Amino acid sequence: MRVRKKAWTAAEYESNPHLCHNPEEHKGKWSELFGNSKPIYIEIGCGKGRFISKSAYLNEDINFIGIERQSTIVATAARNLAPEQKNVMLIHGDVENLLEFFEPGEVQRIYINFCDPWPKKKWYKRRLTYRGFLAKYKELFGGSGEIFFKTDNRILFEFSLNEFCGDGWNLSNISLDLHSSDFEGNIMTEYEEKFSSKGFPIYRLEARWNKKQQ
Ligand SMILES: C[S@@+](CC[C@H](N)C(=O)[O-])C[C@H]1O[C@@H](n2cnc3c(N)ncnc32)[C@H](O)[C@@H]1O
């Protein structure tokens, strides 16, 4: 999803309190920014923000941080947040720099929703569930943490199952057709709506990491 830079993006950056300009400076101190020590959940590739906005709205006891590498898209996500939503921040950044944004142990859960499938075999290392990324997520979690992953792409889902299993993660709530399953409380993302309306099944899993159990 490539979006042309919009003229209003710079103004949004200046004025929108949900956009974090210097995430590295908050490393280890996000609770100070939020003004409380509630758990922190992050969404990687949050797109236009529907999922994180609704998640934050429904879960006031959690602080949410979205990370998105396209500036216009993250500015759109910021625009879509209500000013009174105090438990959500957005970072214009890349998952590659995750460990520059957070201290190990500062994040308890990661959402990866409909990430780019990088379909060619030679691109497998770019997939966000490749074990190179899993190593980064484990470092981020410190002792333990969890990843909630959704995709419409069967090949990416199969790849991800193999990566998580081969790397010692505990898998649960695996669904090969989320919308026909008895899973409750699903929050649809923009891409999820688009693909499911075309009749594609949605795949989902939860992966948990616990250093002590290794
Ligand atoms: C296919 S879209 C899905 C957006 C949203 N999660 C949804 O389900 O509607 C993937 C998003 O991830 C972002 N993205 C891809 N790679 C990323 C990375 N390495 N770091 C941060 N964001 C990334 C893209 O810019 C894009 O907005």
The ligand as an SDF file (V2000), in Angstrom:
LIG
                    3D

 27 29  0  0  0  0  0  0  0  0999 V2000
   -1.1440   -4.3830    4.1080 C   0  0  0  0  0  0  0  0  0  0  0  0
   -1.1130   -2.9930    5.1510 S   0  0  0  0  0  0  0  0  0  0  0  0
   -2.1760   -3.4590    6.5210 C   0  0  0  0  0  0  0  0  0  0  0  0
   -2.6070   -2.2890    7.3370 C   0  0  0  0  0  0  0  0  0  0  0  0
   -3.4720   -2.6310    8.5800 C   0  0  0  0  0  0  0  0  0  0  0  0
   -2.7140   -3.4000    9.5470 N   0  0  0  0  0  0  0  0  0  0  0  0
   -4.7340   -3.3670    8.2070 C   0  0  0  0  0  0  0  0  0  0  0  0
   -4.8270   -4.5760    8.5160 O   0  0  0  0  0  0  0  0  0  0  0  0
   -5.6180   -2.7500    7.6190 O   0  0  0  0  0  0  0  0  0  0  0  0
    0.5010   -3.1670    5.8930 C   0  0  0  0  0  0  0  0  0  0  0  0
    0.9680   -1.8940    6.5740 C   0  0  0  0  0  0  0  0  0  0  0  0
    2.1890   -2.1550    7.2420 O   0  0  0  0  0  0  0  0  0  0  0  0
    3.0990   -1.0960    7.0150 C   0  0  0  0  0  0  0  0  0  0  0  0
    4.4420   -1.6600    7.1380 N   0  0  0  0  0  0  0  0  0  0  0  0
    5.0010   -2.5730    6.3090 C   0  0  0  0  0  0  0  0  0  0  0  0
    6.2250   -2.8790    6.7150 N   0  0  0  0  0  0  0  0  0  0  0  0
    6.4640   -2.1440    7.8370 C   0  0  0  0  0  0  0  0  0  0  0  0
    7.5830   -2.0140    8.6930 C   0  0  0  0  0  0  0  0  0  0  0  0
    8.6950   -2.6860    8.4580 N   0  0  0  0  0  0  0  0  0  0  0  0
    7.4790   -1.1750    9.7560 N   0  0  0  0  0  0  0  0  0  0  0  0
    6.3350   -0.4670    9.9640 C   0  0  0  0  0  0  0  0  0  0  0  0
    5.2500   -0.5380    9.1700 N   0  0  0  0  0  0  0  0  0  0  0  0
    5.3200   -1.3660    8.1120 C   0  0  0  0  0  0  0  0  0  0  0  0
    2.7480   -0.6120    5.6130 C   0  0  0  0  0  0  0  0  0  0  0  0
    3.1800    0.7120    5.3850 O   0  0  0  0  0  0  0  0  0  0  0  0
    1.2430   -0.7470    5.5890 C   0  0  0  0  0  0  0  0  0  0  0  0
    0.5870    0.4060    6.0420 O   0  0  0  0  0  0  0  0  0  0  0  0
  1  2  1  0
  2  3  1  0
  2 10  1  0
  3  4  1  0
  4  5  1  0
  5  6  1  0
  5  7  1  0
  7  8  2  0
  7  9  1  0
 10 11  1  0
 11 12  1  0
 11 26  1  0
 12 13  1  0
 13 14  1  0
 13 24  1  0
 14 15  1  0
 14 23  1  0
 15 16  2  0
 16 17  1  0
 17 18  1  0
 17 23  2  0
 18 19  1  0
 18 20  2  0
 20 21  1  0
 21 22  2  0
 22 23  1  0
 24 25  1  0
 24 26  1  0
 26 27  1  0
M  CHG  2   2   1   9  -1
M  END
$$$$
